[in-house]
Amino acid sequence: MASNKKFEVILLAFVCGAILLGGNMKSVEAKICPQVCYDVAYMTCKSSGDQHLTPACNCCIASKGCTLYNADGTPFCTAS
């Protein structure tokens, strides 16, 4: 009888610990970006309107919603 109680206490402690630890888990979204810098002239971002900003190396590295442009003003890519 005593060993059965001991097992129940250990099981309860394990379940409570799993719940507490599981509540602190955060999901992480990883993105693999190529280490390539394209020769783009500027970028614009939704947060800065039409202001020409110093471009990031590529769209993978740029913030979401930013667009990189070629020197002639044509869009090169948009970060997602």
N, C-alpha and C positions, 0 to 999 in steps of 0.2 A: 504494500500500500504506500509506504514512504517513497519508494523509488518511482512509483507512478506519479505522485505529487511533484517530485523533483523534475521528472520529465516534462510535466505540464508547465511548470514555472520556466524551465529552460526554453521550451517551445514558445511560450507567451513572450518572453524576452526577445527571442529571435524575430518573431513576427513584428513586434513593436519597433525593434531596431530597423528592420527592413522597410517598414512604413516611413519611419523618420528619415532614413537615408534616401529612400526613393523619392520623397517629396522635395529633396534638394537637388535632384538631378536636373540638369539643363541640357537641352539638345543644342548641338552646335552644327551649323551648316558650313561645311568646308567647301572651298572653291579652289580648284587647281588652275593657276594662271601661268601662261607662257612667259618666260623671261625675255620678251622681245619688245624693243622700243621702236614704234613706227614713227616715220618722219611726218608728223602732222603739225599743222601750224598753230591751232588753238582748240579750245573746247568751250562749250557752254553747258551750264547745268540749270535745271528747273529752278533751283533755289536762288540763282543769281541772274535770272532773266537772260537778256541778250548780251551780257557782259562777256567779252573774250577773256578767257582764263588760260593760264599756263597749262598745257595739256599733260595728262597722265601718259605713261608709256603706251598703254593699250586700253581697250574698253574693259578688259577683265579687272584691271587695277582701278579704273575710274569709279567714282561713286555712281550708284544707281540713278538713272535718269540723265546722266551727262552724255553729251554727244561730242565726238572728236571730229574735226574738220581738216580737210586738205587746204593747201595754200590758196586754191582757187575758190574756196567756200563750199565745195561739195562735201556732204557728210561722209565720213569714213566709217564710223560705227557708233552705235549707241549702247551704253552700259545697261545691263539688265540685272 
